[in-house]
Amino acid sequence: MTNCNTGIILKIQFLPIFISKIKWWIFILVALFFCSITFSQAQFIRDKYYEAPEKTWKLMFVFDGRRSLIASQNVKIGGIRTGMQFKNLFRSGIGFYGFAAPLRKEIIFPPNARIKRAEETLNYSYATLFFEPILYRYRKWEFSVPMALGAGKARLALTDTSGVLLKFKEGGAGFFEIAAYAEYRFFWWIGIGGGTGFRKILNTDIIEGNKLNGPYYQLAVKIYFGEIAKRIFTKKKKGKKSAKP
């Protein structure tokens, strides 16, 4: 009889966790479904308004920076993205990111504790696979919906005021993120871009996993190194051809 009751209790305790994970997977599937529909419908807009022909595949390389609200603190995240762009339909590839500086928090212990104060630092670095449908592109404007699935390593350290390490933990953290992004080109080589999105940690059983959930935003001046390199190589090729007798 005791074993039966224990089994029932375990099932009841596990049920909210299971339902919570199901909710987030439903959210991800709905988001992907919505983006796929919007992506297919946007083909009509591009065909109607964007006349410039594009190569089938183009190499892309981007320095990517963003700020995110994590544990009620504004954290700067830096990284790079590289991959390919297929016509004016989508971009896909890999990215590598990390906190520009560890997330720091002061811990105050009870008056009767041996240690009065300590500092907690949280760091996170990760890699992503991204897919970015280009929903609308007309002249100097572009709108897209970047999505990414990634994994990384979170590191949590606790040190006292003299710098002695009291605790250190690390663990893997997989996540999904989705955003809305807009870009405007002032000239062929420079522009400005901005967007906002949300990051959801999928395996919340890791250390401090919930702290990494949160919205993020980005606003940056963009230099199109691919366009610059293409024009340089094009000029060199033309110069070689004209130099031939």
Buried (B, 14 or more C-beta within 10 A) or exposed (E): EEEEEEEEEEEEEEEEEEEEEEEBEEBBEEBBEEBEEEBEEBEEBBEEEBEEEEEEEBEBEBEBBBBBEBBEEEBEBBBEBEBEBBEBBBBBBBBBBBBEEBBEBEBEEEEEEEBEEBBBBBBBBBBBBBBBBBBBBEEEEBBBBBBBBBBBBBBBBBBBEEEEEEEEEEBEBBBBBBBEBBBEBEEEBEBEBBBBBBBBBBEBEBBBBEBBBBBBBBEBEBEBEBBEEBEEEEEEEEEEEEEEE
